[in-house]
């Protein structure tokens, strides 16, 4: 009996909504906009998180990174190593690099010093560029492809630099500027290589390679007035099976250098990408909450149109109640109509959101990720809006007085 009643409600709702197609479509549009916005944001965010995970996974679990500061839940401490330079002295020192190199089973130890500079040529100027001072082994721990020239080498002169292709275009109007010269910190530098566009702007090293200037570690110390300010040390193990032992030894050695003070953090495996993932989750939650406001607007639209429907069908409601329809039946009828409108909007919104995510991501270096969780979230948002905003009109219809309803002729 319940099943037959549900089928009847769906049939009646379909016929009712079909009679006023324009009104139904416009009402569903509000829900569609909200669901599309949230779907697009979730798909892009999942794509970004997946990109970070893929970067870390390419090292087969052999990568470890050392950052200044104790373990903390403050995402900025992880994701903005340059902030350590701006607001205080880094706890990492050159002795930590040597200590890491002395450990058996390590393939590469790569220090990262991050500075800021304005690059100038006779025809152009690019301000606030990240200057990444590192060693040639950096290329072992970063997903970098060269557009032209070569990366820094062991025999490279300190005045030689590698720049990102976007910065190259700004300064020289070409992404193949090998041999060109520019001024930075009052010195002249020669470009020996250009990093290819498409190298991920979002990465665990937190550096936009396309707009960066790569200088030798020694040059970085000179630019920093002879002192070191190490924001990060990348450590690559030779064998993934002994990463845990190497990590323990690394912690022991650096702890000894710091006289037992645990003012540093060593991340490995999934932990490397987790802070970035958490940041994206936090940003996604905020953006999704803002986008969900349009769901409320769409829900109010559903409530408004359902209340209009209740007023227009007062006599129909009276007749149904007169022939034995219960309050539950009337509530079910109007709730099904509300759900059909919201599901129509939710389905269209999800498809449009996926399309928008693909279009927006085509301008980025990563694609969107469509997951079942996003689809389920879209479905729940649509159903929730239908139930929440359709309940009051349904209750109002069910509580109408039978005699008074039958007196209505419009």
N, C-alpha and C positions, 0 to 999 in steps of 0.2 A: 504493500500500500504506500509506504514511504517513497519507494522507488518510482512508482507511478505518479505520485504527487510531484516529485522533483522533476520528472520529465515534463509534466504538465506546466510547471512553473517556468521551465526553460523555454517551452514552446510559446507560452503566453508572452514571456518577456521578449522573445525574438520578434513576435508579431507586433508588439507594442513599439519596440525600438525601430522596427522597419518602417512603421507608419510615419515616424518623424526622424528620417535619416539625417537631415542636416543638423538638427538639434543634438542627435546622438553623437555625430562625428565631432562637432564643436565641443561637446562636453568631454569626450574622450581625449581631445587634443591636450587639455590641461594635464592629464595624467601622463600622456605620451611625452610631453616636454620634460616633465620631472624624471621619468624613468630613463629617457634618452640621455639626459645630463649625467645622472648617477652612473649609468652603464658605461658611458664614454670615459668618465673619470676612473672608474674601477679597472677597466680594460687597459688603459694607458699606464696606470700605476702598477698593475700586475706585470705588464711588459717591462717596465723599468726595473722592478725587483728581480724579474727573471734574468734580465741582462746582467745585473751584478752577480747573481748566482752563477751564471754561465762563465763569467770572467774568472771567478774564483775556481770553478770546477776545471778550467783548462789546465790548472797546475796540479791536478790529480791529488789534491790534499797535501802537497809538499810545501805550500807557501805559508809563511808566518810573517806577521808584521808587528813591529815594536813601536809603540807610541808613548809620548810623555804623559804623565798623570796616572793616578791609580784607577782601577776599574770603577766606572761610574755609569749611572743611567742617564746622565746628561748627554743627549745626542750631539750637541754642538762640540763637545770635547772630542768626540770621535771623528765627526764629519768636517771639521774645519781646523786641520792641523796648523794652518796659517794663523789662526787665532791665538795659538800658544806663543807665537812670535810677537804678536801685537800687544798682548797683555801680560807677558811675563817671560822669564827665561826658561827655555826647555830643559827638562831634567836629563835629556839624552846628551851624551858627550862623545868625543872621538874614541875615548878608551872603551866605550861600549861596542863600537865597531870592531876594534881590534880583538876584544874579548869574544865576539861572535865568530870572527874569522878563525880563531884558535880552536874552535869546536870541530871534532871529526864528524863527517857525514853532511857537511854543508857545501852546497854547490855555489851559492852566491850570497854576498852580503852587500846590500845597496842602500846607502844613506840618501835621504832626501832633505835638502834645505830649501825652503821656499821664501823668496823675496818678492818685492814688487818694484816695477820700474816703468819708465816711459821711454819708448824706443822712437828715435827720430832719424829721418833721412832729409835730404835737401827738399823733397817734394811732399813729405807726409809725416804725420806724427801719430803714434798710438799710445794712449795713456793707460795706466793701471794694468799692465801685463804681469802675469805670474812668471817669475824667473825661477826655474827649477834647477837647482844645483845638485848634480848627481854623478854617478860613475858610469862607464860604458856598460856595466852589467845590468843597468836599469832596463834595458831592452829585453832581458830575460824574464823580468817580472812585470811587464806591461804589454798590453795588446797594441803594439805600435807598428804601423806599416809606413814605409818611406815613399813619398811622392816623387822625390828627387834627391840625389846625393846620398849621403850616408849619415849614420848616427855617430855620436861621439866615440872616439877610439882611444886606446891606451896612449898612443903617440900624438894625439891631437893637440894642437897648440891651444893655450888657454884663451886666446882671443877668438877662437872658432866657436860658433854656436849652431844649434839646430833650432828651427822655429816651426810653428804650426802653419798649415797652409792658409788658414783664414788671416792670420797675422801677416803672412807673406803677401797676400793680396792687398791688405790695407797699406802696407809700407811700399811695396814695389809694383803693385798692380799685376802681379803674376804669381801663380802658385809653384813656380819653378825658379826660385830666386838664388840658386846656388852661385856663389861668387860675389853676390851683392854685399854692400856694407851699410851698417847703421851705427848710430851713436847711442850709448846707454851708460849712465853713471859717468858721463864725461869721457868715456873711452870708445874707441872704434872696435867693432866686432864684424867678423866675416861669416856669412852664412855658408855652411858646408852641407846642410841637409834640410829638407822640408818634410815634416810629418804629414801624411796623407789625411785629407778630410774623410770623415767616416770613422776615425778612431773615436771610441765612445767618449762623449763629453761627460757622461756620468760613469764614474769608475771608482774603485776602492781607493785609488790614490788621491781622489778629490781634486784633480787638476784637469782643466779643459785643455787637452793637448793641442787642439786647433788654434788656440790663442796664446800658447805658452812659448817661452824662450828657454831652451835647455843649454846650460853651461856646465863646464867641468866642475868637479867638486872643489878643486884648488881655486878656480876662479870665483866660485861662490864664497869661499873664505876671504878672498881678497876684497870682493864687493862688500862683505860684511865686516870690513876693517880688521881682517885677520882672525876674527873669532868665529866659532862655530855655533850654529843655532839649528840643531837637527830636529826636524818635525816628525820624521818617521824613518825607520830602518826596515827595509824589506829583506827577509831571510828566506832563501830557497834551499830546501833539503835535497840531498841526492836521491834518497829512497823514501817513498811514502810510508813504508813499514816501520821506519824508525823515527818518524816525525815526533811522536810523543816523547821519546827519550831525548831527542835533540832539543825539543821545547823546554823540557825540564832542566837540561844542562844549560841552555841559553838563559833561563830565568835565574839559575844558580850563579852563573858567571856575572850577569849584569847586577844582580843583587849584591854580589861581593864588591863590585865597582862602586856601588851606591851606599856602601857601608851599612848594608842591611835595611836600607830605606826602600820600600816597595812603591816608589814614585814613578812607575812605568806600567804599561799594560802590554801583554803579548797576546795577540789574537791569531787563531789558526782555523782552517776549515770554514765551516758555515758561519762561525763567529765574525769573520772578516766582513762579510756582506750584511750581517744582521743589523748593525747600527744604521746603515743606509736604508735597509728595508724598513726599519722602525720609523725612520724619518719620513719615508714615503707613505707609510701607513698613517702616521699622524697627519701629514698634509692631506692625504686622501680623505681621511675622516672629516677634516674641517671643510674641504671643498664639497664633499658629498652632502654634508649637513646643509651647506648653503644652497646646493642644487636641489635638495629635498624640499626646500621652501616652496618651490613651484608645484610639488606634489600636494602640499596643503592647499594651495590656490586651486589646483585641479580638483581636489576633494571637495572644497567649498562649492565649486561649480557643479559637481555631482549632486550635492545636497540641495542646491538651489533648484536644479532641474527636476529632481525627484519630488521636491515640495510642490513645484508647479504641477507635476503629474498627478500628485495626490489631490490637489485642488480641482483639477480638470476631471478627474475620474471619481469624484465623490459619489455620484449616483451609482456607478458600477460597483463601488465598494459596498454601498448599501444593499444592492441586489445580491451580491455574493454572500453577505452576512445574513440576509433574509432567508436564503435557501440553505443555510447551515454551515457556511464557511467559518472556521474558528479564527481567533486572533492570530494564532500561530500560522495558519495558512496565509492570511493577509500579509503578515510580516515576511514570511518566506517568499511570497510573490514579489514584493518590492525589493527585498534584499538581493534576489536573483537578478533583477533588472539592474540594480546598482553594480553588482559584481560583473555582469556582462559588459557594462560600459567601461568599468575600470580594467577588465582583462583585455578588452579591445585596445584601449589606450596603452596598457602595459606591453602587449605583444608588439604593437607598432613602434612604441618607444624603444624597446629592446633592440629591434632590428635597426632602427635609425641610429641608436647609440653605438652599435657595433660598426656601422658604416662611418659615422663621424670619427670613431677611434682610429679606423684604418686611414681615413683621409688626413687626420692630424698627425698620426705617427709617420706618414709618408714624408713629412718634413723633418723628422727626427732620425736618429741613428738606431732606433729599435722599433720593433713592431708591437702592436697590442697583443694581449693574451686574453683570449675568451675562455673563461672557466665555467664549470657547472655552478660554482658558488655565485658567480655574477648573475647567471641566468635565474637561479633560485631567488637571489636577492631582488631581482626585477619583478619576479612573480609575486613574492611576498609583499613588496611595496604596492603593487597593483591591487592585490587581494585585500591588504590592510586598509588601503584608501577606500575601497568599495564597501567594506564592512563598517569601518568607523564612521564614514560620512553618509552611509545609506541607512544606518540604524534608526536615527531620529525620524526621517520621513516615513520609514516602515512602521515604527511605533505609532506615529501620528495617524497613519492610515488605519491601523488596527484598532485604535481607540475611538474611532469616529462612531457617533451614535447612529444606529441603524435607521430609526425613523427619520431623524434629521437628514440623513444622507439620501433617503428615498425621495425627499421633497425637492432635491436639487434636479434641475432639468437641463443644465448645460454640461 
